Amino acid sequence: MRRALLLVCSMLLGSACTPASSEAPRDAARLEGDMGLLEPFRAISPKEHVPHFMVMDTAGGVHDSRRMLGKGPLLINFFASWCESCAAKAPLVSQSLKDAPAHTAALAVSLDDDSTWKYVDDYVSDHGMDYPVIRGAEFAKFALAFDPVQAVPTLVVVSVDGYVVDFQVGLRQSDTERLPRALQRAASPVAQTTANLTPHPRNP
């Protein structure tokens, strides 16, 4: 079954993969009530400021957009442990983060379901992902807001002043130059140039 899914994935969105479902998280309501966590409620357009969010990673760390934005770019990396294109793109992501402007922050969002979640820790370790991992199933609204097509790999680059400057879906040769360029651009405010930003998958 997994092999068949990967075969279909290779023909979608430039070697991007789409999980079978994106069910609402079982614990999200409890977490929001107990911890005051906050998720965006709709897909984000590049012509608007990223809404405030507060999410928890798998180690229990809380990430507040009000503290992350304003200091440097933000990269959100959507992946799955079974996604071959994600593994192929991982070295580029790691190198781009090493070369990124000062104060660049990164969050990874795993779209693994219960059947493959046990492989995520090994995947993260094997690919040198030394930044926080969010479980997409626990923060489904957050995942859908930034990756509405729920395809992996997807990279979202957010500028220092809180605008999405690039969506990269799938694996393409041009990403080698495109990702570093997007991170450099995101280091400067872009509020006055939003008309030139990369269109959102739901807002062409």
C-alpha positions in Angstrom: 0.0 0.0 0.0 2.8 2.4 0.9 4.7 1.6 -2.3 1.6 2.3 -4.3 1.1 5.6 -2.6 4.6 6.6 -3.3 4.2 5.7 -7.0 1.2 8.0 -7.2 3.0 10.7 -5.3 5.8 10.8 -7.8 3.4 12.0 -10.5 1.9 14.9 -8.4 3.1 18.4 -7.8 6.6 18.0 -9.0 7.5 14.9 -7.0 5.3 16.0 -4.0 3.4 13.5 -1.9 -0.1 13.8 -0.4 -1.1 11.9 2.7 -4.3 9.8 2.5 -6.2 12.0 5.0 -5.8 15.0 7.3 -8.2 14.2 10.2 -8.7 16.7 13.0 -6.5 16.0 16.0 -7.9 14.2 19.0 -6.1 16.3 21.5 -6.0 19.7 19.9 -9.0 21.1 21.8 -7.6 19.9 25.1 -4.2 21.4 24.4 -5.7 24.7 23.3 -7.8 24.9 26.5 -5.1 23.8 28.9 -2.1 25.6 27.4 -3.6 28.6 25.6 -2.2 27.3 22.3 -3.5 29.0 19.1 -3.8 27.9 15.5 -4.7 29.8 12.3 -8.2 28.9 11.1 -7.9 29.2 7.3 -5.4 29.1 4.5 -2.9 32.0 4.6 -2.7 34.4 1.7 0.7 36.1 0.9 -1.2 39.4 0.7 -1.9 39.4 4.4 0.1 39.2 7.6 0.6 35.7 9.0 -1.9 35.3 11.8 -0.7 34.8 15.3 -0.1 31.1 16.2 1.2 29.2 19.2 2.0 25.5 18.8 3.8 22.8 20.7 6.6 20.6 19.4 7.1 17.0 20.2 9.5 17.8 23.0 7.0 20.1 24.7 8.4 23.4 23.6 5.9 26.1 22.8 6.5 28.3 19.7 4.8 31.7 19.6 4.8 33.6 16.4 5.0 36.9 18.3 8.4 35.9 19.6 9.7 34.2 16.4 8.7 36.9 13.8 10.4 40.3 13.8 13.9 38.8 14.4 14.5 36.9 11.2 13.0 34.7 8.5 11.0 31.6 9.4 11.1 28.4 7.4 8.3 25.8 7.9 9.3 22.4 6.5 6.4 19.9 5.9 7.6 16.3 5.6 6.8 12.7 6.2 9.1 9.8 7.1 7.9 7.8 4.2 8.4 10.5 1.6 11.3 9.8 -0.7 11.2 13.4 -2.2 11.5 14.8 1.4 14.6 12.7 2.0 16.1 13.8 -1.3 15.4 17.5 -0.5 16.6 17.3 3.1 20.3 18.1 2.4 19.3 21.2 0.5 17.2 22.3 3.5 19.9 21.7 6.0 22.6 23.5 4.0 20.2 26.4 3.2 19.5 26.9 6.9 23.3 26.8 7.7 23.8 29.6 5.1 20.6 31.5 6.0 20.6 35.1 7.4 21.1 35.6 11.1 18.2 34.8 13.4 16.5 32.5 10.9 14.1 30.1 12.7 12.8 26.8 11.5 9.9 24.5 12.3 9.3 21.0 10.9 5.8 19.7 10.6 5.4 15.9 10.2 2.4 14.7 8.3 2.9 11.1 9.3 -0.2 9.4 10.6 -0.3 6.8 13.5 0.9 4.0 11.2 4.3 5.7 10.5 4.7 8.1 13.4 7.1 5.7 15.1 9.7 6.3 12.3 9.8 10.1 12.6 12.5 10.2 15.3 14.9 8.2 13.2 14.1 10.2 10.1 14.8 13.5 11.9 18.1 12.1 13.3 19.2 10.6 10.0 18.6 13.9 8.1 20.1 16.3 10.6 16.9 18.1 11.4 18.1 19.9 14.6 15.1 22.1 14.9 11.6 21.6 16.5 9.2 19.1 15.1 5.4 19.7 15.2 3.1 16.7 14.8 0.6 17.8 12.1 -2.1 15.5 13.4 -2.1 17.4 16.7 -2.2 20.8 15.1 -4.2 20.2 12.0 -5.5 23.7 11.6 -1.9 25.0 11.7 -0.8 22.5 9.2 -3.7 23.2 6.8 -3.2 27.0 7.1 0.4 26.8 5.9 0.1 23.7 3.6 -3.5 23.6 2.4 -2.9 20.9 -0.2 -1.2 18.7 2.5 1.6 17.7 0.1 5.1 16.8 1.1 7.7 18.1 0.8 6.4 21.6 1.2 8.5 24.6 2.3 7.0 27.8 3.5 9.3 30.9 3.9 7.9 33.7 6.0 9.6 37.1 6.0 10.8 38.9 9.1 7.7 41.1 9.0 5.4 38.2 8.8 4.5 37.7 5.1 4.8 34.4 3.1 7.4 35.1 0.5 7.6 31.6 -1.0 5.8 28.2 -1.2 7.9 25.4 -2.6 5.9 22.2 -3.2 7.7 19.1 -4.3 11.2 18.6 -5.5 12.6 20.5 -8.4 16.1 21.2 -9.6 15.5 25.0 -9.4 15.0 24.7 -5.6 18.8 24.6 -5.2 18.8 28.4 -6.0 15.3 29.2 -5.1 15.3 28.3 -1.4 18.5 30.3 -0.4 17.2 33.2 -2.5 13.8 33.1 -0.6 15.5 33.0 2.8 17.7 36.0 1.9 14.7 37.9 0.7 12.7 37.0 3.8 15.4 38.7 6.0 14.1 42.1 4.9 10.5 43.5 5.3 8.4 42.8 2.3 5.1 44.4 3.3 5.3 47.0 0.6 5.9 44.5 -2.2 3.3 41.8 -1.4 1.9 42.0 -5.0 5.1 40.3 -6.2 5.1 37.4 -3.7 4.7 33.8 -4.8 1.0 32.9 -5.1 -0.6 30.6 -2.4 -1.9 27.2 -3.7 -5.4 28.4 -2.9 -4.9 32.0 -4.0 -3.4 31.9 -7.5 
